[in-house]
Amino acid sequence: MSSRTVVCVGETMAQVVPEGGASLAAADTFGLRTAGAESNVAQGLAQLGNRVYWMSRLGQDALGERILADLSGSGVDVSLVRRMPGVRTGLFLKDPGADGSVVTYYRERSAASTLSIMDIDIALRPGPGLIHLSGVTPALSASCAAAVRYALRAGRDRGVRTSFDVNYRPVLWPSRRQAAEALLALADAADVVFVGLDEAHRLWGARTAPEVRALLPAPDTVIVKDGGRDATSFSATGSTVVSALPVEVVEPVGAGDAFAAGWLHGMLHGLSEQVRLRLGHLMASVALTALTDHFVIPTEPDRFVTAAGAADWPVLSVRGPGLE
């Protein structure tokens, strides 16, 4: 299998959303969508022309069928997915409001919460060049946490690059302290780490991107996203900061996953660090202006990548090795 092949592992759920921006209490009609951090990344990578698998467990129910149809329809290979009889697919409700959406999850004892080390061995069978995971999965169950730890270790042992998005979701963890310890250890075991500066501050007290890198010395690359301002990439060759694009935000959910897809595409294709960050920002900007977690890029993938390499992109700074 090509070193550019990617496997994304984690839970995807069915999402119920009131139509027309109405509240759950007042709406008469609802939309049914597919949402999951890792599958969002898979869909973004597929749109950019990459061979990508999504690996998880789903119930043998209608919601599982819907998720498989949505992901395969967007170019993601779902042949590794395991269907679990007698176990349901996860579901969540989104309740729009003036101060933001409120989300209610129905994912306890879902099929994906039974993910285990066995599933990681299945995920690695195609011989991918990269396996992508997130901090959502280890919060779902003890077997899920063991699976993520195993994936990071097995990837290293088998020469498969590992990507980890911290994706801190407070509602999923018993305590902030437990999340902070677990997510720091997992992130530091990956080759590539994505983390928001805001979540790094909540978890570990880090206030600047260099402080985050100091907490995560082992990964080859650490990408710190500072909201709508910029993103900083730290690697052995130094650090690069690229400003975000100004956009009118419609829905912020999914933007981080889109950014990760853009950056990972750049890495897989040997693009420069500046272009990787630019492509991440471009993908995030499309996600921010879409109503759903999944979005469609507005042009051909090659033209999208070319736009990321435009000479007039505003790079804030590029520095040599060190955290000064």
C-alpha positions in Angstrom: 0.0 0.0 0.0 1.1 3.6 -0.7 2.8 5.6 2.0 0.1 8.2 1.3 -2.7 5.9 2.3 -4.4 7.0 5.6 -6.6 5.2 8.1 -8.7 7.4 10.5 -10.0 5.6 13.6 -12.8 6.8 15.9 -16.5 7.1 16.5 -18.9 8.6 14.0 -22.5 9.3 15.1 -25.8 10.2 13.6 -26.6 13.9 14.2 -30.2 15.2 14.5 -30.5 18.9 13.8 -33.7 21.1 13.6 -34.3 22.6 10.2 -34.2 26.4 9.7 -32.3 27.2 12.9 -35.3 26.4 15.1 -34.8 25.0 18.6 -35.4 21.3 19.3 -38.5 22.3 21.4 -40.1 24.3 18.6 -39.0 22.6 15.4 -41.4 20.5 13.3 -38.8 19.1 10.8 -35.3 17.8 11.4 -32.2 16.9 9.4 -30.2 13.7 9.9 -26.5 14.1 9.4 -23.2 12.3 10.0 -20.6 13.7 12.4 -17.4 12.4 13.9 -13.9 14.0 14.3 -11.9 11.3 12.6 -14.4 10.7 9.8 -14.5 14.5 9.2 -10.7 14.3 8.6 -11.2 11.3 6.4 -13.7 13.1 4.3 -11.5 16.1 4.0 -8.5 14.0 2.9 -10.7 12.1 0.4 -11.9 15.4 -1.2 -8.2 16.3 -1.7 -7.7 13.1 -3.7 -6.1 10.8 -1.0 -6.8 7.1 -0.5 -8.3 7.1 3.0 -10.1 4.5 5.2 -12.3 5.1 8.1 -12.2 2.4 10.8 -14.8 2.0 13.6 -17.6 -0.1 14.9 -21.3 0.6 14.1 -24.5 -1.1 15.2 -26.4 -3.2 12.7 -29.1 -0.6 12.5 -30.5 2.0 10.2 -28.2 4.8 11.6 -25.2 2.6 10.9 -26.3 2.1 7.4 -26.8 5.9 7.0 -23.3 6.6 8.2 -21.7 4.0 5.9 -23.6 5.4 2.9 -22.6 9.0 3.7 -18.9 8.3 4.2 -18.6 5.9 1.2 -20.5 8.4 -0.9 -17.8 11.1 -0.1 -15.0 8.8 -1.3 -14.0 7.2 2.1 -13.3 3.5 2.1 -15.4 1.9 4.8 -14.5 -1.7 4.2 -12.7 -2.0 7.5 -15.7 -1.0 9.6 -17.1 -3.7 11.9 -20.9 -4.0 12.4 -22.0 -5.1 15.9 -25.3 -7.0 16.3 -27.4 -6.1 19.3 -25.5 -2.8 19.9 -26.7 0.6 18.7 -24.9 3.3 16.7 -24.3 6.5 18.6 -26.6 9.5 18.2 -26.6 13.1 19.3 -29.1 16.0 19.2 -28.1 19.6 18.3 -30.2 22.4 19.8 -29.4 25.8 18.1 -29.5 28.9 20.2 -28.6 32.6 20.2 -25.5 31.9 22.4 -24.5 28.8 20.5 -25.7 25.2 20.0 -26.3 22.8 22.9 -25.4 19.2 22.2 -26.9 16.2 23.9 -25.2 12.8 23.3 -26.7 9.4 23.3 -23.4 7.5 22.9 -23.1 5.5 26.2 -22.6 1.8 25.3 -22.6 2.6 21.6 -20.9 0.2 19.2 -17.9 2.5 18.8 -17.3 2.6 22.6 -16.4 -1.1 22.3 -13.4 -0.4 20.1 -10.4 -2.4 21.1 -6.8 -3.3 20.3 -8.2 -5.9 17.8 -9.6 -3.0 15.7 -6.2 -1.3 15.5 -4.7 -4.5 14.0 -7.5 -4.5 11.5 -6.9 -0.8 10.7 -3.2 -1.5 10.1 -3.9 -4.4 7.7 -3.9 -2.2 4.5 -0.4 -1.1 5.3 -1.2 2.6 5.6 1.5 5.3 5.7 -0.5 7.2 8.4 -3.0 6.5 11.1 -5.0 9.4 12.5 -6.7 9.4 16.0 -8.2 11.9 18.3 -8.6 12.6 22.0 -12.3 11.8 21.8 -11.8 8.1 21.5 -9.8 7.4 24.7 -12.6 9.2 26.7 -15.3 6.7 25.5 -14.2 3.6 27.5 -11.2 1.7 28.9 -11.0 -0.4 25.8 -11.0 2.6 23.6 -8.2 4.2 25.6 -6.2 1.0 25.3 -6.8 0.9 21.6 -5.4 4.5 21.1 -2.4 3.7 23.2 -1.8 0.6 21.2 -2.2 2.4 17.9 0.5 4.9 18.8 2.8 2.2 19.9 2.1 -0.2 17.0 2.4 2.6 14.5 5.9 3.4 15.8 6.9 -0.3 15.7 5.6 -0.9 12.2 6.9 2.3 10.6 3.4 3.9 10.3 3.3 7.6 11.1 0.8 8.6 13.7 -1.3 11.7 13.9 -3.2 12.8 17.1 -5.7 15.7 17.5 -6.1 16.4 21.2 -9.8 17.3 20.7 -10.6 17.8 24.4 -14.3 17.4 25.1 -14.9 18.1 28.9 -18.3 16.4 28.9 -16.7 13.0 28.1 -14.1 13.0 30.9 -14.6 12.3 34.6 -12.4 15.3 35.5 -10.1 17.9 33.8 -7.1 16.4 35.7 -7.7 13.0 34.3 -8.1 14.3 30.8 -5.0 16.5 31.2 -2.8 13.5 32.2 -4.2 11.1 29.6 -4.2 13.5 26.7 -0.7 14.8 27.4 0.7 11.2 27.5 -1.1 10.2 24.2 -0.1 13.4 22.4 3.5 13.1 23.3 3.6 9.5 21.9 2.4 10.6 18.4 4.5 11.8 15.5 2.2 14.7 14.6 0.0 16.5 17.1 -2.8 19.1 16.6 -4.0 21.1 19.6 -5.9 24.3 20.1 -4.1 26.9 22.3 -7.4 27.4 24.2 -7.7 23.7 25.0 -3.9 23.5 25.9 -4.5 26.3 28.4 -7.6 24.6 29.9 -5.8 21.2 30.1 -2.2 22.1 31.0 -2.1 25.9 31.7 -0.1 26.7 28.6 -0.5 30.3 27.5 1.6 30.4 24.4 2.4 28.1 21.5 6.1 27.7 22.6 4.8 26.6 26.0 2.7 23.9 24.3 5.7 22.7 22.4 7.8 22.5 25.6 5.1 20.3 27.1 5.3 18.0 24.0 9.0 17.5 23.2 8.8 14.1 21.6 6.5 14.5 18.5 8.2 15.3 15.2 5.7 18.1 14.6 3.3 20.0 16.9 0.7 22.3 15.4 -0.8 24.8 17.7 -4.0 26.5 16.5 -4.9 29.9 18.0 -8.5 30.2 17.0 -9.1 32.6 14.1 -5.7 34.3 14.5 -3.0 31.9 13.4 -1.4 28.5 13.6 2.1 27.6 14.6 4.0 24.5 13.5 7.0 23.3 15.5 9.4 20.8 14.0 13.1 19.9 14.1 13.8 22.6 11.5 12.2 25.4 13.6 8.8 27.0 13.9 6.4 28.5 11.3 3.5 30.8 12.0 0.8 31.4 9.4 -2.2 33.7 9.8 -5.7 32.4 9.5 -8.1 33.7 6.8 -10.8 36.2 7.8 -14.2 34.5 7.4 -17.7 35.1 8.5 -18.3 32.1 10.7 -21.6 30.2 10.2 -20.7 27.1 12.3 -17.4 26.5 14.0 -17.8 22.8 14.6 -15.6 20.7 12.3 -13.1 23.5 11.4 -10.3 21.8 13.4 -10.9 18.6 11.6 -10.8 20.3 8.3 -7.5 22.1 9.2 -6.0 18.7 10.1 -7.1 17.2 6.8 -5.4 20.1 4.9 -2.2 20.0 6.8 -2.0 16.2 6.6 -2.5 16.3 2.8 0.4 18.7 2.6 2.6 16.4 4.7 1.7 13.3 2.6 2.6 15.1 -0.6 5.8 16.6 0.6 4.6 20.3 0.6 6.5 22.9 2.5 5.5 23.7 6.1 4.1 27.1 5.0 1.9 25.5 2.4 0.7 22.8 4.8 -0.5 25.4 7.3 -2.0 27.5 4.5 -3.9 24.5 3.2 -5.1 23.8 6.7 -6.4 27.3 7.0 -8.1 27.1 3.6 -9.9 23.9 4.5 -10.9 25.3 7.9 -12.3 28.5 6.3 -14.6 26.4 4.1 -15.8 24.4 7.2 -16.4 27.6 9.1 -18.8 28.8 6.4 -20.8 25.6 6.1 -23.8 24.6 8.2 -22.7 20.9 8.6 -19.5 19.3 10.0 -18.9 17.9 6.5 -18.3 20.3 3.7 -17.5 20.4 0.0 -14.5 22.3 -1.2 -15.5 24.9 -3.9 -13.0 24.0 -6.6 -10.9 21.1 -8.0 -8.4 19.7 -5.4 -5.4 20.7 -7.5 -6.6 24.3 -7.7 -7.2 24.4 -4.0 -3.7 23.2 -3.3 -2.3 25.7 -5.8 -4.1 28.5 -3.9 -2.4 27.5 -0.7 1.0 28.0 -2.4 0.2 31.5 -3.7 3.2 33.8 -3.2 1.1 36.6 -1.6 -0.1 34.6 1.4 0.5 36.5 4.7 3.1 34.4 6.6 3.5 36.0 10.0 7.0 34.6 10.7 9.3 31.7 10.0 12.1 31.0 12.6 15.0 28.6 12.9 15.4 25.9 15.5 14.5 26.8 19.1 11.5 28.2 20.9 12.7 31.8 21.3 
